[in-house]
Amino acid sequence: MPRIVLHLKKNDLARDLTGWHLRLYPILRSMAQGAGIGFDIRARDSDIKVGTRSVTDGRFDDGNLHIIDDRSVVAANVLNAGVAYFWEFWHLDPSGVKAFSSIGNHPYAPGDVPFRKAKPFFDMLRDRHVAHRRSKYAQPEAPETFPPGALAVFLQGTYPLQSGATDISDLDMLRCVLDHAGDRPVIVKPHPLASTPEDVAAAKALAQTDSRLIVSCANVHDILATSAATVSINSTVALEGFLHRVPALLLGKSDFHHIAGTVTQPAQFAQTLTQELERRGGYAQYLTWYFRRNCLPLHSADLTDRIWKIFGAAGFPPARFGL
C-alpha cells in the first residue's frame, strides 16, 4: 500500500511538527495514522530549491504520495504544501505554493460570491488582523502616523527573484515607484526577515535625495491605514491591504492577481495605478473566494474531506490506500 512521505527542510526535522509554519502536518499525520496509512518524514532533497519547478529523475516514482514543504515542484505523485499568506490557511497543491499555486489559474468573477455571504468572513479577518494590528510577522506595537495618499512599497528580499516570480529587484521596484509617483509620498517598509542591511541602507540613501520617500519599519497596519495603494512583487501585505480596502499593484507573478494590477513593464505603472485607484469594493468577496473556496482553512469542519479530495485528484483516493 502507498505511504505518505513528508519532505521538510532539514532544520525542521527535530521540531516534531510543532510551529506555526508546520501546522498542517500534524493533521495529515493524524489522518494517516487513524486510517492505518504509513507516514514518513524525510529531509527535503537539497537540490529542490526555491526555483525548482520539475524533477525528471524518477525519484518520486515509488508509488507513494510525496508532500514537499514550501516548494513548487510539478511531478507525478507530488503535492506541495505551505502557508497561504495567513497562518490559518494552507496550500496543498500539485502546482506549488504562494505565487505558483494553481489558484492563479482559476477563473474569478466578482459575482462568484455574494457580499452578504462574504461580509462575515471579511469582518472576522479584519478583527483578527486590522483591529488587533497583527500581521504574519511580529509588528511594532507603538502607533505611527503617515501622510495620506501615499504609495506603500513593501520589500521582500531576494525570494521572488530566486523563485522566478519576478525579474526585478526590490530596489529597482522602489525606483520604478519613485519615477511614477508624481507628488505622492512613498513609504517603503523593509521585510522584517528578508531585507538585507545593504538594501535598507540603499533605501535610506534614496530618501536623502528624495523628500517624498519615507523609510519605515512601522506596523504595517499604520502604513496601510492612510495609503492609496500597496506596491510589492506579490507580498502578503497586499492581501492585508485588501482588508483596509486598499488596492494593490504587483510587479511579479502572483496567485491573487485577479483583483490587483500587475505591472510587467515600468512604463505600465502609471496607467495601472490609475486603474487600481478607480477600483470600488469587491475585496470581501475576493478574499472569501480565495481563502475559503481555494485554500485549506485549518479550522474548517470539512478539512479532512477537502484533503482527501486533493489526494484523490493527485491519484491517491482512499481506495488506493485500501480504505
C-alpha positions in Angstrom: 0.0 0.0 0.0 1.2 3.6 -0.6 2.6 5.6 2.2 2.6 9.4 2.7 6.1 10.9 2.7 6.5 14.4 4.0 9.6 16.3 2.9 10.7 19.0 5.3 13.7 21.3 5.3 16.4 19.8 7.4 16.2 22.4 10.3 12.5 21.4 10.9 13.1 17.7 11.3 13.7 18.0 15.1 10.6 20.0 15.8 8.2 17.0 15.8 5.9 19.1 13.5 5.5 22.0 16.0 5.4 25.6 14.9 3.0 27.8 13.0 4.7 27.1 9.7 4.1 23.4 10.1 0.5 23.3 11.5 -1.0 21.3 8.6 1.4 18.4 9.0 0.2 17.1 12.5 -3.3 17.0 10.9 -2.0 14.9 8.0 -0.1 12.6 10.3 -3.2 12.0 12.5 -5.3 11.4 9.4 -2.8 8.8 8.2 -2.3 7.1 11.5 -6.1 7.0 12.0 -6.5 5.3 8.7 -3.6 2.9 9.1 -1.5 4.6 6.4 2.2 4.8 6.8 3.5 8.3 7.4 7.2 9.1 6.9 9.2 12.3 7.4 12.3 13.0 5.5 14.7 15.8 4.8 13.8 17.7 1.7 16.4 17.0 -1.1 19.0 19.8 -1.1 18.7 20.1 -4.9 15.0 21.0 -4.7 15.4 24.7 -4.3 13.0 27.7 -4.3 13.1 27.9 -8.1 12.9 24.2 -8.8 9.8 23.6 -10.9 10.3 20.0 -12.1 12.2 16.8 -11.2 12.6 14.3 -14.0 14.9 11.7 -12.5 12.0 9.5 -11.2 12.9 9.9 -7.5 9.2 10.2 -6.6 8.1 7.2 -8.8 7.9 4.8 -5.9 4.1 4.5 -5.6 4.0 6.8 -2.5 2.3 10.2 -2.1 5.0 12.8 -1.6 4.3 16.1 0.1 7.0 18.7 -0.2 7.1 21.6 2.2 7.4 25.2 0.9 8.3 24.2 -2.7 6.6 24.3 -6.1 7.6 21.1 -7.9 5.3 19.7 -10.6 5.7 15.9 -10.8 3.6 12.8 -10.6 2.9 11.6 -7.0 3.8 15.1 -5.6 1.9 17.7 -3.7 3.4 21.0 -2.5 2.3 22.4 0.9 2.8 25.8 2.6 1.1 28.6 4.5 -1.2 30.6 2.2 -0.2 34.0 3.4 -2.3 34.0 6.6 -1.2 31.4 9.1 -4.6 29.6 9.4 -4.9 28.9 5.7 -2.8 26.5 3.6 -1.9 25.4 0.1 -1.8 21.7 -0.7 -1.3 21.9 -4.4 0.2 20.0 -7.3 1.4 23.2 -8.9 3.1 24.9 -6.0 2.6 27.3 -3.2 2.1 31.1 -3.0 2.8 32.7 -6.4 2.8 29.3 -8.1 -0.3 27.8 -6.6 -3.0 26.6 -9.0 -5.3 29.3 -7.7 -3.6 31.8 -10.0 -5.0 29.8 -13.0 -8.6 29.6 -11.6 -11.1 32.0 -13.2 -12.7 34.5 -10.8 -15.7 36.7 -11.4 -16.9 39.3 -8.9 -20.3 37.7 -8.8 -19.0 34.4 -7.7 -19.5 35.2 -4.0 -22.4 37.4 -2.8 -21.4 40.2 -0.5 -23.8 39.1 2.2 -22.1 35.8 2.4 -18.6 37.3 2.2 -19.1 40.0 4.8 -18.9 37.8 8.0 -15.6 36.2 6.8 -14.2 39.6 5.9 -15.2 41.1 9.2 -13.5 38.2 11.0 -10.3 38.8 9.1 -10.4 42.5 9.8 -11.0 41.8 13.5 -8.1 39.4 13.6 -5.6 41.4 11.6 -6.6 45.1 11.4 -8.3 45.6 14.8 -5.5 43.9 16.6 -2.8 45.3 14.3 -1.4 41.8 13.6 0.5 40.6 10.6 2.2 37.4 9.5 5.4 38.5 11.3 5.7 40.5 14.5 5.0 44.2 14.2 5.8 47.2 16.4 3.1 48.0 18.9 3.8 51.7 19.1 1.4 53.5 16.7 2.8 55.8 14.0 1.1 58.2 11.6 1.8 58.8 7.9 0.8 61.3 5.2 -2.4 60.4 3.4 -2.5 59.1 -0.2 0.9 57.5 -0.1 2.1 54.6 -2.2 3.2 51.9 0.3 6.1 49.8 -1.1 6.8 46.5 0.7 10.2 44.9 0.1 10.5 41.1 0.0 14.3 40.4 -0.3 15.6 38.0 -2.9 13.0 35.3 -2.6 10.8 36.5 -5.5 13.9 36.6 -7.8 15.1 33.2 -6.7 11.7 31.6 -7.1 11.3 33.0 -10.7 8.3 35.1 -9.7 9.9 38.3 -11.0 13.0 39.7 -12.7 13.0 43.0 -10.8 14.9 43.6 -7.5 13.4 45.4 -4.5 15.4 48.5 -5.2 14.5 48.6 -8.9 10.9 48.3 -7.9 11.3 51.2 -5.5 13.0 53.3 -8.2 10.1 52.5 -10.5 7.6 53.7 -8.0 9.5 56.9 -7.4 9.7 57.5 -11.2 5.9 57.4 -11.4 4.6 58.6 -8.1 4.3 62.2 -9.0 3.7 64.3 -5.9 2.6 61.4 -3.8 4.5 60.4 -0.7 6.2 57.0 -1.0 6.5 54.8 2.2 8.9 51.9 1.9 9.0 49.1 4.6 11.8 46.6 4.5 10.9 43.0 5.0 11.4 42.1 8.7 13.3 38.9 7.8 14.4 39.0 4.2 15.7 42.5 3.6 19.4 42.9 3.9 21.2 45.8 5.7 22.6 46.8 2.3 19.1 47.1 0.9 17.9 49.2 3.9 20.9 51.4 3.6 20.3 51.9 -0.2 16.6 52.8 0.5 17.7 55.3 3.2 20.3 56.8 0.7 17.5 57.3 -1.8 15.4 59.1 0.9 18.3 61.5 1.4 17.9 62.7 -2.1 14.1 62.4 -2.5 11.9 64.2 0.0 8.8 62.1 -1.0 10.4 58.9 0.3 9.9 57.6 3.9 11.7 54.5 5.1 9.8 53.0 8.0 9.7 49.7 10.0 6.3 50.7 11.5 3.4 48.4 12.0 2.0 47.5 8.5 -1.5 48.5 9.6 -0.4 52.0 10.5 1.1 52.3 7.0 -2.0 50.8 5.2 -4.5 52.9 7.1 -3.7 56.0 5.1 -2.1 54.6 1.9 -3.7 54.9 -1.5 -2.2 51.7 -2.8 0.3 49.0 -2.0 3.2 48.1 -4.3 5.1 44.8 -4.0 6.2 41.8 -6.0 3.5 39.6 -4.5 3.6 40.3 -0.8 1.2 39.1 1.9 0.8 42.8 2.8 -1.1 43.3 -0.5 -3.8 40.9 0.9 -3.6 42.7 4.3 -4.2 45.9 2.3 -7.4 44.4 0.9 -8.6 44.3 4.5 -8.2 48.0 4.5 -9.8 48.2 1.1 -6.5 49.4 -0.3 -5.7 48.4 -3.9 -2.5 46.6 -4.9 0.0 46.8 -7.7 2.1 43.7 -8.2 5.4 43.6 -10.1 5.6 39.8 -10.3 3.8 36.6 -10.7 1.0 36.1 -8.1 -1.8 33.7 -7.4 -4.0 36.6 -6.2 -3.7 38.7 -9.3 -7.4 38.6 -10.1 -8.2 41.7 -8.0 -4.9 43.6 -8.4 -3.0 45.4 -11.0 0.0 43.5 -12.5 2.9 45.6 -13.9 5.1 43.7 -16.3 6.9 46.8 -17.7 7.8 50.0 -15.8 6.1 52.1 -18.4 2.8 50.4 -17.4 3.0 51.6 -13.8 1.2 55.0 -14.1 -1.7 53.6 -16.1 -2.1 50.6 -13.8 -2.0 52.8 -10.8 -4.8 55.0 -12.2 -6.9 51.9 -12.9 -6.5 50.4 -9.5 -7.3 53.7 -7.7 -10.6 53.6 -9.5 -11.4 50.1 -8.2 -14.5 50.2 -5.9 -15.0 47.3 -3.5 -15.0 43.6 -4.1 -12.3 42.8 -1.5 -14.6 40.9 0.9 -15.9 38.7 -2.0 -12.5 38.0 -3.3 -10.9 37.2 0.0 -13.7 34.8 0.7 -13.3 33.2 -2.7 -9.6 32.9 -2.3 -9.3 31.6 1.2 -12.5 29.7 1.9 -13.0 28.1 -1.5 -9.5 27.6 -2.7 -7.3 27.1 0.4 -7.4 24.7 3.3 -8.8 26.5 6.4 -7.3 24.6 9.3 -10.4 25.1 11.4 -12.9 24.0 8.7 -15.3 21.3 9.8 -14.8 19.5 6.4 -11.0 19.8 6.4 -10.4 16.1 6.2 -12.8 15.7 3.3 -11.1 18.5 1.5 -7.7 17.0 2.0 -9.0 13.6 0.6 -10.4 15.4 -2.4 -6.9 16.9 -3.1 -5.3 13.5 -2.5 -7.8 11.9 -4.9 -7.2 14.5 -7.7 -3.4 13.7 -7.3 -4.2 10.0 -7.9 -4.4 8.9 -4.3 -8.1 8.3 -3.5 -9.0 6.3 -0.3 -9.3 3.2 -2.4 -5.7 3.3 -3.4 -4.8 3.2 0.3 -7.1 0.2 0.7 -9.8 2.2 2.6 
